Each structure stands twice: as C-alpha cells, then as structure tokens.
Amino acid sequence: MPFALRRHALQALIWGGFAALMLVFSRSAGQAGPAATFIALAVAAGLWASSEFLRSLAQRRGWLSLPGSGLAWRVVLSLVLLPAALQLLLFLALTTLDWSGLLELPGQGHNYTPGLSFIYWLNSAMPLAIWTAGWISIQALRRYRLG
C-alpha cells in the first residue's frame, strides 16, 4: 500500500474515531440527533483538514529542521489559529443551517457565549495538539534513525 494511502487511512481512523467519540458523548448527554451528528462530522472533518494543512505547511517550510523555539512558536500559533478558524466556520454553518430551517439545533440554538466558545475551541485544539505532538515525535524519531 502506498505511503499516502496508508497516511489517509490512518487519518480516517483517527478522526473517524474522534467523531464516534463525540457522538457517544452527545448521546450520553441526551443531545443525540441530526445536529449532534453534523457537529461531530464537521469537527472531525475540519480537524482532518487542519492536520493535513499543518503537516503540509511544516514540511514545505522546513519547520522540523528549525531549532526547538522556532518550531515551538510556529506549532503553538498553528494550534491556536487552526481550531479558531474551524470553530468560526462551524459557527457560520450552524447559524446558517439553523436560520434556514435545514438543521434544528436543540434548545434555543447553539449557545456561543465567550466561555462556551472557548470550550468549543478547546474541543478542537486539544485533539489537534495531541495529533501534532504525535506527528512531530514520529518525524523526530525518523530523523534520528536516519542519522
């Protein structure tokens, strides 16, 4: 199996598992339904796209060859901005779908207070940070072995 195909299969497994976990948590909180399914799939797809973008950017720009501080600030900035962009797009999609009547959000619609918006961002930032730490560790181990 070609490397790119293996990478995409692994990504599908990781982010599909994340979506499934989100759906399990939604169901246990009594929030199962089309809106919860849409949110779980949208966040997982957004994280998949974010991780691919981050990997591509790091490789094209040679981030892994930089000293620790040079790599660190780029990664931290990416881990702040990519989940923020994802949550902004999700907010726009949810409010548009709710407003148009295509997707009924539970209760009074999706609540985007500053505190909850931070929690939504964190829900995207943490798994992306874990993925990034794993990817950078694998790349560092490969470089070490090659020597």
C-alpha positions in Angstrom: 0.0 0.0 0.0 1.5 3.4 -1.0 2.5 5.7 1.9 0.0 8.4 1.1 -2.9 5.9 1.1 -1.7 4.5 4.4 -1.5 8.0 5.8 -5.0 8.8 4.7 -6.3 5.5 6.1 -4.7 6.3 9.4 -6.1 9.8 9.4 -9.6 8.5 8.6 -9.3 6.1 11.5 -8.1 8.8 13.9 -10.6 11.5 13.0 -13.4 9.0 12.4 -12.8 7.6 15.9 -12.9 11.2 17.3 -16.2 11.7 15.6 -17.6 8.5 17.0 -16.4 9.5 20.5 -18.1 12.9 20.1 -21.3 11.1 19.2 -21.1 8.8 22.2 -20.6 11.8 24.5 -23.5 13.6 22.8 -25.8 10.6 23.2 -24.8 10.2 26.9 -25.6 13.9 27.4 -29.0 13.5 25.8 -28.1 15.5 22.7 -28.2 12.8 20.0 -29.8 13.8 16.7 -29.0 15.3 13.4 -27.4 18.5 14.8 -25.0 16.4 17.0 -24.2 14.2 14.1 -23.5 17.2 11.9 -21.3 18.9 14.5 -19.3 15.7 15.2 -18.7 15.0 11.5 -17.9 18.7 10.7 -15.4 19.0 13.6 -13.7 15.7 12.7 -13.5 16.6 9.0 -12.2 20.1 10.0 -9.6 18.5 12.2 -8.5 16.1 9.5 -8.2 19.1 7.1 -6.3 21.1 9.7 -3.9 18.3 10.5 -3.2 17.8 6.8 -2.7 21.5 6.3 -0.4 21.7 9.3 1.7 18.7 8.2 2.0 20.1 4.6 2.9 23.6 5.9 5.6 22.2 8.3 7.1 20.0 5.5 7.1 22.7 2.8 8.6 25.3 5.1 11.1 23.1 6.8 9.8 23.5 10.3 11.3 20.3 11.5 14.8 21.5 10.7 14.4 24.6 12.9 15.7 24.9 16.4 13.2 24.0 19.2 12.0 27.5 19.8 11.5 28.2 16.1 9.4 25.0 15.7 7.5 25.6 19.0 6.2 29.1 18.3 5.0 28.0 14.8 3.3 25.0 16.2 1.6 26.9 19.0 0.4 29.6 16.7 -1.0 27.0 14.4 -2.7 25.2 17.3 -4.4 28.5 18.2 -5.4 29.7 14.8 -6.5 26.5 13.0 -9.0 25.4 15.7 -10.3 29.0 15.9 -10.8 29.1 12.1 -12.6 25.7 12.3 -14.9 26.9 15.1 -15.7 30.1 13.2 -16.6 28.1 10.1 -18.7 25.7 12.2 -20.5 28.7 13.9 -21.3 30.2 10.5 -22.5 26.8 9.2 -24.7 26.1 12.2 -26.2 29.5 12.4 -27.0 29.5 8.7 -28.5 26.0 8.8 -30.5 26.8 11.9 -31.7 30.1 10.4 -32.7 28.5 7.1 -34.5 25.7 9.0 -32.4 22.9 7.4 -31.0 21.8 10.7 -32.8 22.3 14.0 -30.4 22.9 16.9 -31.6 21.8 20.3 -33.0 24.2 22.8 -32.5 27.9 21.8 -30.0 27.1 19.2 -26.3 26.8 19.6 -25.0 28.9 22.5 -21.9 30.9 21.7 -21.1 32.8 24.9 -17.4 33.6 25.4 -17.0 30.8 27.9 -18.7 28.2 25.7 -16.9 29.4 22.6 -13.6 28.8 24.5 -14.8 25.3 25.3 -15.7 24.6 21.7 -12.2 25.9 20.6 -10.6 23.7 23.2 -12.6 20.7 21.9 -10.8 21.3 18.6 -7.4 22.5 19.9 -6.7 19.6 22.2 -7.1 16.7 19.8 -5.2 18.7 17.1 -2.4 19.3 19.7 -2.3 15.6 20.5 -2.1 14.7 16.8 0.6 17.3 16.2 2.7 16.1 19.1 2.4 12.5 17.8 3.3 13.5 14.3 6.3 15.6 15.3 7.5 12.8 17.6 7.3 10.3 14.7 9.2 12.7 12.4 11.9 13.3 15.0 12.3 9.6 15.6 12.7 9.0 11.8 15.3 11.8 11.5 17.2 10.3 14.5 17.2 6.8 12.9 18.4 8.2 9.6 21.1 9.9 11.4 
